[in-house]
């Protein structure tokens, strides 16, 4: 996919996936990341000509429990994966 995007520069994705982006950040840093991500989603309304081509509509973040709890107000929904006795299940918000 990376090669495809490099060769076709006008390909845009509506999805951003972040795996543990808050690791090693303090509470202030985590809050700032949440604000930045929310701003990225809000800029997709086309009002900003620089980001008019940005169609980002979904952000998936893989987080540990504590970090997710601190960012609840930054996102529309938070789904939780719970693993118990080797069995995983998803609790959809």
QUIWO-V456269 format. One record per backbone hydrogen bond with DSSP energy under -0.5 kcal/mol. CO is the residue of the C=O (numbers start at 1). NH is the residue of the N-H. If there is no record, write none. Layout:
co = <CO,CO>
nh = <NH,NH>
This chain:
co = <1,2,3,4,7,8,14,14,16,16,18,18,20,22,26,27,28,29,30,31,32,33,34,35,36,37,38,39,41,42,43,47,48,49,51,53,58,59,60,61,62,64,65,66,67,68,69,71,71,72,80,80,82,82,84,87,89,90,91>
nh = <5,6,7,8,9,11,57,58,18,60,20,62,23,25,30,31,32,33,34,35,36,37,38,39,40,41,42,43,44,45,46,49,51,52,54,55,16,61,18,63,20,68,69,70,71,71,72,74,75,75,82,91,84,89,87,84,82,92,80>
